[in-house]
Amino acid sequence: LERIEPGIHPVAATGEQIAILLARLHVHAPAGLPPLADVARRRIGDALRDGRATQAKASWALAKVDGLECGPPRSVLLHGDFDERNLLVCERRGLCAIDPFPCTGDPAYDAGYWVHGNRRPGRRARLDSLVDRGFDRARVRDWAAVIGVHG
């Protein structure tokens, strides 16, 4: 653990900064963390129960999770809540992520969380910026859409 000094929120993180940070975060996951698919299913169920998602959207998202689970390129440690609210700038390390909801799974999930960006404008540009840095467009886009249902 370390202090993040000065600990200010970035005005606008670039795709390059995000890709670098995700590469640092996405390491081999320690044992005992929940799998992403279970976390995503629970979040979708919660969204359905509290009225943030319709039955149709929840069913679509659950089917999408099933499809994405069949072919992840690799399983890594995930932040699990990787949006701009959980990014800070540190003088020593640059962009840092805080307040994780750790789980293990597809690295495109965290990228999709940043692309979704709590429905703020610029999703296509954020997606393009990560695709330019090697992220799979379809997987990031699909995870962002799932996050749009459960977020």
Order of alpha helices (4+ residues) and beta strands (2+ residues): beta-alpha-alpha-alpha-beta-beta-beta-beta-alpha-alpha-alpha
